[in-house]
């Protein structure tokens, strides 16, 4: 069984050897040598080799005749081949000989084709290099000409288009290395030009603002019937034209039209029909150029932030006023011109660039500026005490506000501040008119105005609305009842109203508001300023009664003219005086108060003058005169009565009640003063003779009162001023104590005005000398019986008077 398997294995190995490449029989043979039947396999192998040899021999025997035939044919072919070889060799020699010329031509053609290819390659390379060189040359020219924006565009095209096509050449590498340096140079140069531009407009913002304000003045002066042109068409090109003229590429607003970096253009000082606009004064090309350059460089945000930061710094400088700005109007004008110039530039940049500044940024700057402007004006205007300067400043602020409002900036706060300044302006006017009124009062002669011709009369009546038909009927020369103060004061009142009206103009107020403001200010002038000046004139030292009388006459006429002032204000404001809630003038009450003060001063001055005369009295209180038959009126009282007569003669032009009151007051004061002289505690003793002398003086006073020095008194009304003293003297001179004591307290009492206390005081002064005499003679008991009876009567009267006083107090 094992031998059969071995034989089969050997057979397999042999077949494998026969069918396998000789390079792969190694493993097969290894399996033979690894087995135990190596000899048996070798025998098998020898048998197989012999079998193959027999097969080969059979095959060779089978094909031998054909092989012989083939050899024979091959020998025949060799001869023919030799012939063919010789022919080929000969032909080759001839061909080689004949092809030498062709080979030479082919070599020449080959060389020509190589040259042609090299030329084509060179032309191709040059076609890529020449644009690079030409563009670089153009770049150098643009850099030399300082045309930086086109240079930057050329640089971009050179870097991204031309150099990549040119290939790797040394000059291309040098150019590539220079490109960042050129960009940096262009960026720095553009920034330098921008700085120069910013510095230039900072220095020239005054001129720009002045031009813009002139433009606003020109626009305001246009006829209201003509449709106002847009501000962009008056003295300035439209923003659309400015933007399109300045655009080199359509996407970036304004573009550098001019490569000049002057910043501010020259403008002739001559008056022209059109006022140049901001773009006519300022070359904005550095801004546009720098904006485009930074945009191309991808640094637009950096540029915008830098521009806005620098302009904010400039805004703070512009908004900082000079410390002495309030001294002159020119200081305010320069301040406003700079601010207007700043915002005109920003407005132009806003509308000619896309996004360099936006509306929110400009509004933020304006809000900052507005707060600082209002604060600065409030501070500096508070130092001003000249109403003309304040008025000019108000007009300048209005023009400033209207100019900026024309550029779209809100200016309501400025007009609110002008209304605040209105109060300050009113106070300054009041101070000036206070000085004016005092000067008029100091220069007034307090005398009626004499007029000798119709022209003079009309001149005064044109200044003051005098309506006196009786005075007009009088022939010339004649006198106006008032002094120079009245027409001058009335004219000054109108001038004050005009000054208030001037301030109210152009404040966008309604007629009613203007009317209300003027009336309130005029009321302050009347109730405070003019009233104080009149009080000053009335209260000042050394003012005479004639002057006080003239003051009363003057204030009476001024009071009557108040409704003319009302009409005057209504005419200039076009507001009817009977408008609802309209403020009324307080002139009537002002002049009434002044007149009452003058009347009181007249009363006081009269009394003071009376006191001066009474101080000259040299009364002999211990006079021994018996009766009043031989007595004459005291000298001081004669002089006093003469003074009063002359004084009251001046009162003819006064209102009747004033003159009557003054006369009654003077008489009462004389009566009271004489009574006080009689009851003066320093006068310790009085004789009956002194009472008789006082009685004579009182009769003189009563005679003066009966003569009616002032018209208008009914009957003996003026005598009532002396009734107290008259009844007292009658009581003592007639010694009518029984009647007095019996009728005391009755309405029909003869001595109703005699006070028991006054009677007791005077009686004690009369009794004192008798009492002292009785004490000296009491030891001797030498009193006469009549004196003792009189003493008892006096004691009884004194006792009863004291009882009356006690009852009165109870």
Rosetta blueprint (number, residue, H / E / L):
1 X L
2 X H
3 X H
4 X H
5 X H
6 X H
7 X H
8 X H
9 X H
10 X H
11 X H
12 X H
13 X H
14 X H
15 X H
16 X H
17 X H
18 X H
19 X H
20 X L
21 X L
22 X H
23 X H
24 X H
25 X L
26 X H
27 X H
28 X H
29 X H
30 X H
31 X H
32 X H
33 X H
34 X H
35 X L
36 X L
37 X L
38 X H
39 X H
40 X H
41 X H
42 X H
43 X H
44 X H
45 X H
46 X H
47 X H
48 X H
49 X H
50 X H
51 X H
52 X H
53 X H
54 X H
55 X H
56 X H
57 X H
58 X H
59 X H
60 X H
61 X H
62 X H
63 X H
64 X H
65 X H
66 X H
67 X H
68 X H
69 X H
70 X H
71 X H
72 X H
73 X H
74 X H
75 X H
76 X H
77 X H
78 X H
79 X H
80 X H
81 X H
82 X H
83 X H
84 X H
85 X H
86 X H
87 X H
88 X H
89 X H
90 X H
91 X H
92 X H
93 X H
94 X H
95 X H
96 X H
97 X H
98 X H
99 X H
100 X H
101 X H
102 X H
103 X H
104 X H
105 X H
106 X H
107 X H
108 X H
109 X H
110 X H
111 X H
112 X H
113 X H
114 X H
115 X H
116 X H
117 X H
118 X H
119 X H
120 X H
121 X H
122 X H
123 X H
124 X H
125 X H
126 X H
127 X H
128 X H
129 X H
130 X H
131 X H
132 X H
133 X H
134 X H
135 X H
136 X H
137 X H
138 X H
139 X H
140 X H
141 X H
142 X H
143 X H
144 X H
145 X L
146 X L
147 X L
148 X H
149 X H
150 X H
151 X H
152 X H
153 X H
154 X H
155 X H
156 X H
157 X H
158 X H
159 X H
160 X H
161 X H
162 X H
163 X H
164 X H
165 X H
166 X H
167 X L
168 X L
169 X L
170 X H
171 X H
172 X H
173 X H
174 X H
175 X H
176 X H
177 X H
178 X H
179 X H
180 X H
181 X H
182 X H
183 X H
184 X H
185 X H
186 X H
187 X H
188 X H
189 X H
190 X H
191 X H
192 X H
193 X H
194 X H
195 X H
196 X H
197 X H
198 X H
199 X H
200 X H
201 X H
202 X H
203 X H
204 X H
205 X H
206 X H
207 X H
208 X H
209 X H
210 X H
211 X H
212 X H
213 X H
214 X H
215 X H
216 X H
217 X H
218 X H
219 X H
220 X H
221 X L
222 X L
223 X L
224 X L
225 X L
226 X L
227 X L
228 X L
229 X L
230 X L
231 X H
232 X H
233 X H
234 X L
235 X L
236 X L
237 X L
238 X L
239 X H
240 X H
241 X H
242 X H
243 X H
244 X H
245 X H
246 X L
247 X L
248 X L
249 X L
250 X L
251 X L
252 X L
253 X L
254 X L
255 X L
256 X L
257 X L
258 X L
259 X L
260 X L
261 X L
262 X L
263 X L
264 X E
265 X L
266 X L
267 X L
268 X L
269 X L
270 X L
271 X L
272 X L
273 X L
274 X L
275 X L
276 X L
277 X L
278 X H
279 X H
280 X H
281 X H
282 X E
283 X L
284 X L
285 X H
286 X H
287 X H
288 X H
289 X H
290 X H
291 X H
292 X H
293 X H
294 X H
295 X H
296 X H
297 X L
298 X L
299 X L
300 X H
301 X H
302 X H
303 X H
304 X H
305 X H
306 X H
307 X H
308 X H
309 X H
310 X H
311 X H
312 X H
313 X H
314 X H
315 X H
316 X H
317 X H
318 X H
319 X L
320 X L
321 X L
322 X L
323 X L
324 X L
325 X H
326 X H
327 X H
328 X L
329 X H
330 X H
331 X H
332 X H
333 X H
334 X H
335 X H
336 X H
337 X H
338 X H
339 X H
340 X H
341 X H
342 X H
343 X H
344 X H
345 X H
346 X H
347 X H
348 X H
349 X H
350 X H
351 X H
352 X H
353 X L
354 X L
355 X L
356 X L
357 X L
358 X L
359 X H
360 X H
361 X H
362 X H
363 X H
364 X H
365 X H
366 X H
367 X H
368 X H
369 X H
370 X H
371 X H
372 X H
373 X H
374 X H
375 X H
376 X H
377 X H
378 X H
379 X H
380 X H
381 X H
382 X L
383 X L
384 X L
385 X L
386 X L
387 X H
388 X H
389 X H
390 X H
391 X H
392 X H
393 X H
394 X H
395 X H
396 X H
397 X H
398 X H
399 X H
400 X H
401 X H
402 X H
403 X H
404 X H
405 X H
406 X H
407 X L
408 X L
409 X L
410 X L
411 X L
412 X H
413 X H
414 X H
415 X H
416 X H
417 X H
418 X H
419 X H
420 X H
421 X H
422 X H
423 X H
424 X H
425 X H
426 X H
427 X H
428 X H
429 X H
430 X H
431 X H
432 X H
433 X H
434 X H
435 X H
436 X H
437 X H
438 X H
439 X H
440 X H
441 X H
442 X H
443 X H
444 X L
445 X L
446 X L
447 X L
448 X L
449 X E
450 X E
451 X E
452 X L
453 X L
454 X H
455 X H
456 X H
457 X H
458 X H
459 X H
460 X H
461 X H
462 X H
463 X H
464 X L
465 X L
466 X L
467 X L
468 X L
469 X H
470 X H
471 X H
472 X H
473 X H
474 X L
475 X L
476 X L
477 X L
478 X E
479 X E
480 X E
481 X L
482 X L
483 X L
484 X H
485 X H
486 X H
487 X H
488 X H
489 X H
490 X H
491 X H
492 X H
493 X H
494 X H
495 X H
496 X H
497 X H
498 X H
499 X H
500 X H
501 X H
502 X H
503 X H
504 X H
505 X L
506 X L
507 X L
508 X L
509 X L
510 X L
511 X H
512 X H
513 X H
514 X H
515 X H
516 X H
517 X H
518 X H
519 X H
520 X H
521 X H
522 X H
523 X H
524 X H
525 X H
526 X H
527 X H
528 X H
529 X H
530 X H
531 X H
532 X H
533 X H
534 X H
535 X H
536 X H
537 X H
538 X H
539 X H
540 X L
541 X L
542 X L
543 X L
544 X L
545 X H
546 X H
547 X H
548 X H
549 X H
550 X H
551 X H
552 X H
553 X H
554 X H
555 X H
556 X H
557 X H
558 X H
559 X H
560 X H
561 X L
562 X H
563 X H
564 X H
565 X H
566 X H
567 X H
568 X H
569 X H
570 X H
571 X H
572 X H
573 X H
574 X L
575 X L
576 X L
577 X L
578 X L
579 X L
580 X L
581 X L
582 X L
583 X L
584 X L
585 X L
586 X L
587 X H
588 X H
589 X H
590 X H
591 X H
592 X H
593 X H
594 X H
595 X H
596 X H
597 X H
598 X H
599 X H
600 X H
601 X H
602 X H
603 X H
604 X H
605 X H
606 X H
607 X H
608 X H
609 X H
610 X H
611 X H
612 X H
613 X H
614 X H
615 X H
616 X L
617 X L
618 X L
619 X L
620 X L
621 X L
622 X L
623 X L
624 X L
625 X L
626 X L
627 X L
628 X L
629 X L
630 X L
631 X L
632 X L
633 X L
634 X L
635 X H
636 X H
637 X H
638 X H
639 X H
640 X H
641 X H
642 X H
643 X H
644 X H
645 X H
646 X H
647 X H
648 X H
649 X H
650 X H
651 X H
652 X H
653 X H
654 X L
655 X L
656 X H
657 X H
658 X H
659 X H
660 X H
661 X H
662 X H
663 X H
664 X H
665 X H
666 X H
667 X H
668 X H
669 X H
670 X H
671 X H
672 X H
673 X H
674 X H
675 X H
676 X H
677 X H
678 X H
679 X H
680 X L
681 X L
682 X L
683 X L
684 X L
685 X L
686 X L
687 X L
688 X H
689 X H
690 X H
691 X H
692 X H
693 X H
694 X H
695 X H
696 X H
697 X H
698 X H
699 X H
700 X H
701 X H
702 X H
703 X H
704 X H
705 X H
706 X H
707 X L
708 X L
709 X L
710 X L
711 X L
712 X L
713 X L
714 X L
715 X L
716 X L
717 X H
718 X H
719 X H
720 X H
721 X H
722 X H
723 X H
724 X H
725 X H
726 X H
727 X H
728 X H
729 X H
730 X H
731 X H
732 X H
733 X H
734 X H
735 X L
736 X L
737 X H
738 X H
739 X H
740 X H
741 X H
742 X H
743 X H
744 X L
745 X L
746 X L
747 X L
748 X L
749 X L
750 X L
751 X L
752 X L
753 X L
754 X L
755 X L
756 X H
757 X H
758 X H
759 X H
760 X H
761 X H
762 X H
763 X H
764 X H
765 X H
766 X H
767 X H
768 X H
769 X H
770 X H
771 X H
772 X H
773 X H
774 X H
775 X H
776 X H
777 X H
778 X L
779 X L
780 X L
781 X L
782 X L
783 X L
784 X L
785 X H
786 X H
787 X H
788 X H
789 X H
790 X H
791 X H
792 X H
793 X H
794 X H
795 X H
796 X H
797 X H
798 X H
799 X H
800 X H
801 X H
802 X H
803 X H
804 X H
805 X H
806 X H
807 X H
808 X H
809 X H
810 X L
